[in-house]
């Protein structure tokens, strides 16, 4: 029963000075809002980064030619990878499900009066499944078309829009350089400019008819599981060193990128980024707590005589302590609740005005509210303790 009496007194005292109470809460409102909005933006950015990385493929290793250099100066890439390398990796390395050799270049595309430039990739039929590409329209090319070096093409959605705008491209003939190609499919958008603006053709067609090369630029390797990735990476490295007759102690003429390691590295970076943003936002909460402490000290001074009267009629030190701590916690709690609404509003506004994705996590909201309540107790304790220790005789004499 006594607690409710103390609570009523605390609420009444806060409402007696509405403007001062609001200004004291303002630091908490801004602090909680900053924590929630920044953590929501950080969570959205993390989700977007991880989504783009995983969209490249699962259980994936990417083999590329190494860089040639002399005295620290890079002179270009080795032309060290061949189609035979890709075939041998599939046949002889355990836990390899499929491989996708790729050649790359740039192409000038034309459809009647429309012209555009886009990255061109010569790929195998396995490329689509290894790199998680899906179709929005049409079909993918098949093995027979790869073997026949057919002039067929699959467009990225951005490339499709650049060439055809709102027209249906399926079955239409475009020019890649001076050669005619039939558009047979359009990729589903991945939300990535590099993936959406490209043209895919059979690698045999690209190597012999478009780019005029005999080597390949990349081999994508899908392992049987995430657990097998490291072992497959080591086996491929040893195997290619033997095939390319690289002597012990000499550097590789190729590089193997483990996408799992890349994901872990990106995850560590985004976690540090989130902690940094949360820490910066928490500083404003501390500033708000100092403001609460300052106001509570002023309140104790103003209510010295009231404290003296209450102690004179039997109020104990713990009752005075509870009242002033409760007032500080109430200010922080109300400020925290208002701050949640403020933070959600700010994050949603940023998302609407920009391309940022926001994700609100319950734990970040509870963390901000818990932190604000803790600040109320921490910064409210000294003024409350000071009020509780007042001598009733001296307090009654205070003017």
C-alpha positions as MATLAB code, in Angstrom:
seq = 'XXXXXXXXXXXXXXXXXXXXXXXXXXXXXXXXXXXXXXXXXXXXXXXXXXXXXXXXXXXXXXXXXXXXXXXXXXXXXXXXXXXXXXXXXXXXXXXXXXXXXXXXXXXXXXXXXXXXXXXXXXXXXXXXXXXXXXXXXXXXXXXXXXXXXXXXXXXXXXXXXXXXXXXXXXXXXXXXXXXXXXXXXXXXXXXXXXXXXXXXXXXXXXXXXXXXXXXXXXXXXXXXXXXXXXXXXXXXXXXXXXXXXXXXXXXXXXXXXXXXXXXXXXXXXXXXXXXXXXXXXXXXXXXXXXXXXXXXXXXXXXXXXXXXXXXXXXXXXXXXXXXXXXXXXXXXXXXXXXXXXXXXXXXXXXXXXXXXXXXXXXXXXXXXXXXXXXXXXXXXXXXXXXXXXXXXXXXXXXX';
ca = [
       0.000    0.000    0.000;
       2.876    2.357    0.876;
       4.425    1.805   -2.558;
       1.291    3.066   -4.314;
       1.278    6.149   -2.084;
       4.911    6.845   -3.007;
       4.070    6.269   -6.699;
       1.159    8.755   -6.563;
       3.395   11.366   -4.928;
       6.085   10.798   -7.580;
       3.588   11.169  -10.438;
       2.074   14.285   -8.867;
       5.485   15.913   -8.484;
       6.366   15.208  -12.150;
       3.094   16.704  -13.368;
       3.590   19.739  -11.142;
       6.565   20.735  -13.359;
       5.522   19.429  -16.780;
       7.945   21.453  -18.912;
      10.935   20.712  -16.685;
      10.064   17.020  -16.581;
       9.733   16.913  -20.390;
      13.055   18.686  -20.922;
      14.688   16.217  -18.538;
      13.172   13.325  -20.484;
      14.223   14.780  -23.843;
      17.749   13.423  -23.550;
      16.381    9.936  -22.882;
      13.896   10.242  -25.775;
      16.651   11.228  -28.192;
      19.041    8.602  -26.823;
      16.591    5.695  -27.033;
      15.406    6.889  -30.454;
      18.996    7.057  -31.705;
      19.794    3.558  -30.406;
      16.694    1.984  -31.966;
      16.924    3.778  -35.319;
      20.657    3.179  -35.776;
      20.428   -0.482  -34.750;
      17.471   -0.947  -37.125;
      19.500    0.572  -39.970;
      22.519   -1.561  -39.033;
      20.383   -4.736  -38.950;
      18.917   -3.836  -42.344;
      22.369   -3.210  -43.812;
      23.631   -6.514  -42.373;
      20.685   -8.391  -43.844;
      21.204   -6.781  -47.250;
      24.931   -7.563  -47.302;
      24.416  -11.186  -46.257;
      21.584  -11.599  -48.758;
      23.772  -10.371  -51.611;
      26.682  -12.589  -50.598;
      24.561  -15.731  -50.224;
      22.842  -14.954  -53.545;
      26.177  -15.718  -55.227;
      25.693  -19.360  -54.353;
      25.883  -21.845  -51.488;
      28.798  -24.144  -50.611;
      30.765  -22.247  -53.228;
      34.429  -21.941  -54.138;
      35.560  -19.609  -56.915;
      38.866  -20.276  -58.697;
      40.458  -17.411  -60.612;
      43.848  -16.880  -62.293;
      46.530  -15.431  -60.043;
      48.099  -12.012  -60.532;
      51.431  -11.688  -62.302;
      53.783   -9.183  -60.771;
      57.381   -8.082  -60.480;
      58.851   -6.173  -57.540;
      55.395   -5.458  -56.140;
      53.950   -4.182  -59.452;
      50.958   -6.156  -60.772;
      51.292   -6.769  -64.521;
      47.957   -8.553  -65.103;
      46.479  -12.013  -64.609;
      47.894  -15.392  -65.580;
      46.056  -17.208  -68.370;
      46.385  -20.337  -66.308;
      42.893  -21.867  -66.163;
      41.507  -24.146  -68.850;
      38.337  -26.080  -69.521;
      40.303  -29.247  -68.848;
      41.078  -27.942  -65.338;
      37.351  -27.615  -64.647;
      36.611  -31.108  -66.012;
      39.414  -32.721  -64.001;
      38.318  -30.985  -60.775;
      34.796  -32.389  -61.232;
      36.083  -35.896  -61.933;
      38.935  -36.236  -59.445;
      38.235  -34.037  -56.392;
      35.999  -35.689  -53.758;
      32.882  -33.839  -52.498;
      32.595  -31.690  -55.655;
      28.970  -31.692  -56.876;
      29.315  -29.573  -60.003;
      31.550  -26.969  -61.628;
      30.787  -23.980  -63.828;
      33.557  -22.591  -66.072;
      33.094  -18.929  -67.008;
      34.685  -16.451  -69.405;
      34.057  -12.718  -69.149;
      34.222   -9.678  -71.365;
      32.286   -6.571  -72.370;
      29.892   -6.411  -75.271;
      28.200   -3.764  -77.380;
      24.537   -4.765  -77.752;
      22.134   -3.467  -80.367;
      18.445   -3.942  -81.105;
      17.294   -1.758  -83.993;
      17.855    1.824  -82.766;
      18.688    0.839  -79.193;
      22.339    0.504  -78.149;
      23.893   -0.381  -74.805;
      27.070   -1.864  -73.336;
      26.919   -4.665  -70.811;
      29.247   -7.206  -69.196;
      29.181  -10.477  -71.147;
      29.653  -13.853  -69.483;
      30.158  -17.105  -71.325;
      28.827  -19.776  -68.979;
      27.924  -23.453  -68.815;
      24.444  -24.788  -68.118;
      25.516  -25.535  -64.531;
      26.268  -21.857  -63.900;
      22.619  -21.029  -63.220;
      22.217  -23.514  -60.367;
      25.728  -23.071  -58.929;
      25.325  -19.271  -58.727;
      21.624  -19.296  -57.740;
      20.246  -17.589  -60.846;
      16.552  -17.997  -61.604;
      14.570  -17.047  -64.696;
      11.835  -14.442  -64.900;
      11.003  -15.213  -68.549;
      11.882  -17.784  -71.176;
      14.408  -20.570  -70.652;
      18.086  -21.276  -70.126;
      20.243  -22.673  -72.903;
      20.865  -26.418  -72.874;
      23.871  -28.723  -73.356;
      23.110  -29.237  -77.045;
      23.256  -25.465  -77.629;
      26.542  -25.262  -75.680;
      28.082  -28.084  -77.757;
      26.833  -26.507  -81.000;
      28.194  -23.066  -80.046;
      24.689  -21.689  -80.631;
      24.125  -17.958  -80.708;
      21.542  -17.742  -77.928;
      21.498  -15.311  -75.013;
      19.941  -14.808  -71.586;
      19.653  -11.185  -70.464;
      19.809   -9.628  -67.036;
      16.653   -7.613  -66.149;
      18.462   -4.266  -66.374;
      19.978   -5.145  -69.742;
      16.522   -6.206  -70.946;
      15.079   -2.831  -69.906;
      17.937   -0.928  -71.560;
      17.380   -2.680  -74.894;
      13.672   -3.394  -75.010;
      12.055   -1.085  -72.419;
       8.534   -2.571  -72.062;
       8.684   -4.962  -75.030;
       8.799   -8.749  -74.608;
      12.375   -9.729  -75.618;
      11.866  -13.495  -75.927;
      12.552  -14.715  -79.450;
      13.906  -11.376  -80.678;
      17.273  -11.074  -82.425;
      19.932   -8.730  -81.013;
      23.458   -7.991  -82.194;
      26.495   -8.640  -80.029;
      29.150   -6.826  -81.963;
      28.437   -7.958  -85.539;
      26.848  -11.305  -84.648;
      23.124  -12.030  -84.334;
      21.916  -13.718  -81.144;
      18.440  -14.896  -80.209;
      17.175  -13.850  -76.762;
      15.767  -16.972  -75.092;
      15.470  -15.883  -71.453;
      15.569  -13.103  -68.860;
      17.035  -13.527  -65.369;
      15.078  -12.751  -62.228;
      16.403   -9.629  -60.492;
      18.791  -10.055  -57.569;
      18.753   -6.386  -56.622;
      22.449   -6.112  -57.486;
      23.545   -3.877  -60.371;
      26.358   -6.262  -61.355;
      24.068   -9.295  -61.489;
      21.131   -7.516  -63.143;
      23.054   -5.761  -65.921;
      24.711   -8.534  -67.918;
      24.237  -10.912  -70.839;
      24.895  -14.660  -70.614;
      25.785  -16.831  -73.618;
      27.186  -20.387  -73.887;
      30.878  -20.362  -72.942;
      31.800  -22.193  -76.153;
      30.142  -19.450  -78.211;
      31.801  -16.708  -76.169;
      35.277  -18.264  -76.414;
      35.243  -19.055  -80.165;
      32.920  -16.484  -81.716;
      32.840  -13.418  -79.442;
      36.013  -13.117  -77.348;
      38.383  -15.322  -79.347;
      40.197  -16.877  -76.366;
      41.207  -20.392  -75.335;
      41.552  -19.899  -71.571;
      38.822  -19.321  -68.986;
      38.549  -16.581  -66.365;
      36.779  -18.349  -63.539;
      35.685  -21.769  -62.283;
      32.813  -21.905  -59.778;
      32.872  -25.100  -57.712;
      29.912  -26.310  -55.649;
      30.869  -28.555  -52.727;
      28.597  -31.206  -51.259;
      28.243  -29.341  -47.945;
      29.517  -26.342  -45.995;
      31.548  -28.678  -43.803;
      33.416  -30.030  -46.844;
      34.376  -26.588  -48.225;
      37.737  -26.307  -46.452;
      38.818  -29.814  -47.431;
      37.727  -29.275  -51.060;
      39.631  -25.973  -51.142;
      42.826  -27.679  -49.944;
      42.407  -30.578  -52.384;
      41.867  -28.208  -55.332;
      44.930  -26.150  -54.399;
      47.156  -29.259  -54.265;
      45.636  -30.682  -57.448;
      46.061  -27.499  -59.529;
      49.625  -26.982  -58.311;
      50.442  -30.474  -59.599;
      48.593  -29.930  -62.900;
      50.278  -26.570  -63.476;
      53.679  -28.008  -62.434;
      54.323  -25.375  -59.796;
      57.504  -26.135  -57.870;
      57.505  -26.192  -54.034;
      58.074  -22.710  -52.638;
      56.764  -21.002  -55.771;
      53.528  -18.972  -55.589;
      50.262  -20.276  -57.088;
      49.264  -19.053  -60.541;
      45.625  -19.174  -59.396;
      43.568  -18.158  -56.354;
      40.759  -20.031  -54.601;
      38.129  -17.917  -52.847;
      36.066  -19.663  -50.192;
      32.680  -17.926  -50.062;
      32.081  -19.272  -46.557;
      35.144  -17.415  -45.284;
      33.931  -14.306  -47.081;
      30.534  -14.636  -45.366;
      32.197  -15.016  -41.956;
      34.394  -11.999  -42.597;
      31.394   -9.917  -43.661;
      29.464  -11.129  -40.614;
      32.289  -10.074  -38.271;
      32.499   -6.676  -39.950;
      28.755   -6.025  -39.723;
      28.728   -7.120  -36.058;
      31.501   -4.637  -35.241;
      29.640   -1.997  -37.256;
      26.451   -2.645  -35.251;
      28.279   -2.465  -31.915;
      29.955    0.779  -32.982;
      26.658    2.386  -33.979;
      24.969    1.185  -30.788;
      27.850    2.537  -28.701;
      27.726    5.939  -30.370;
      23.945    6.151  -29.851;
      24.321    5.059  -26.207;
      26.440    8.139  -25.492;
      23.342   10.293  -25.946;
      21.583    8.097  -23.361;
      24.365    8.800  -20.874;
      24.033   12.525  -21.568;
      20.294   12.190  -20.970;
      21.013   10.433  -17.657;
      23.235   13.315  -16.560;
      20.342   15.662  -17.365;
      18.020   13.556  -15.198;
      20.527   13.678  -12.341;
      20.839   17.452  -12.645;
      17.054   17.957  -12.539;
      16.689   15.585   -9.579;
      19.319   17.526   -7.611;
      17.385   20.739   -8.274;
      14.162   18.975   -7.215;
      15.731   17.805   -3.939;
      16.869   21.347   -3.188;
      13.421   22.791   -3.955;
      11.641   20.187   -1.830;
      13.969   20.257    1.153;
      11.253   21.550    3.477;
       8.783   18.918    2.229;
      11.369   16.214    2.944;
      11.873   17.629    6.451;
       8.115   17.561    7.154;
       7.772   14.006    5.893;
      10.679   12.806    8.030;
       9.330   14.702   11.035;
       5.980   12.844   10.826;
       7.623    9.440   10.575;
       8.871    8.863    7.008;
      12.015    6.741    7.011;
      15.119    7.222    4.869;
      14.197    4.279    2.641;
      10.806    5.873    1.881;
      12.462    9.132    0.748;
      15.034    7.133   -1.217;
      12.309    5.104   -2.945;
      10.306    8.199   -3.860;
      13.124   10.057   -5.592;
      14.516    6.954   -7.322;
      10.973    6.198   -8.496;
      10.634    9.709   -9.919;
      13.901    9.314  -11.834;
      12.896    5.857  -13.138;
       9.456    7.167  -14.157;
      11.030    9.971  -16.177;
      13.389    7.527  -17.882;
      10.634    4.951  -18.484;
       8.262    7.477  -20.055;
      11.167    8.956  -22.030;
      12.148    5.441  -23.153;
       8.629    4.634  -24.401;
       8.432    7.937  -26.287;
      11.951    7.287  -27.588;
      10.875    3.926  -29.036;
       8.184    5.655  -31.086;
      10.637    8.384  -32.077;
      13.297    5.874  -33.154;
      10.866    3.765  -35.197;
       9.535    6.907  -36.882;
      13.023    8.183  -37.760;
      14.117    4.795  -39.149;
      10.955    4.443  -41.251;
      11.415    7.983  -42.579;
      15.028    7.249  -43.589;
      13.879    4.029  -45.294;
      11.250    5.914  -47.317;
      13.601    8.718  -48.360;
      16.524    6.431  -49.243;
      17.213    2.867  -50.393;
      18.125    1.723  -46.881;
      16.414   -1.361  -45.462;
      15.410   -1.215  -41.788;
      14.807   -4.218  -39.550;
      13.479   -3.680  -36.032;
      14.621   -6.334  -33.593;
      12.776   -6.870  -30.301;
      16.043   -7.332  -28.434;
      17.321   -3.893  -29.485;
      14.067   -2.266  -28.287;
      14.190   -4.143  -24.958;
      17.887   -3.303  -24.621;
      17.225    0.407  -25.136;
      14.318    0.398  -22.653;
      16.293   -1.591  -20.089;
      19.284    0.692  -20.495;
      17.125    3.790  -19.998;
      15.575    2.321  -16.820;
      19.062    1.439  -15.564;
      20.191    5.008  -16.211;
      17.213    6.237  -14.155;
      18.291    4.118  -11.197;
      21.993    4.928  -11.586;
      21.704    8.673  -12.037;
      18.715    8.981   -9.703;
      20.411    7.227   -6.800;
      22.743   10.054   -5.714;
      20.023   12.757   -5.562;
      17.692   10.265   -3.816;
      20.410    9.288   -1.341;
      21.163   12.950   -0.707;
      17.461   13.623   -0.024;
      17.170   10.603    2.283;
      20.196   11.733    4.362;
      18.861   15.232    5.017;
      18.617   16.155    8.680;
      14.908   16.834    9.410;
      15.696   19.778   11.732;
      17.899   21.480    9.153;
      15.393   20.677    6.407;
      12.534   22.307    8.336;
      14.612   25.457    8.801;
      15.392   25.630    5.046;
      13.847   28.589    3.206;
];
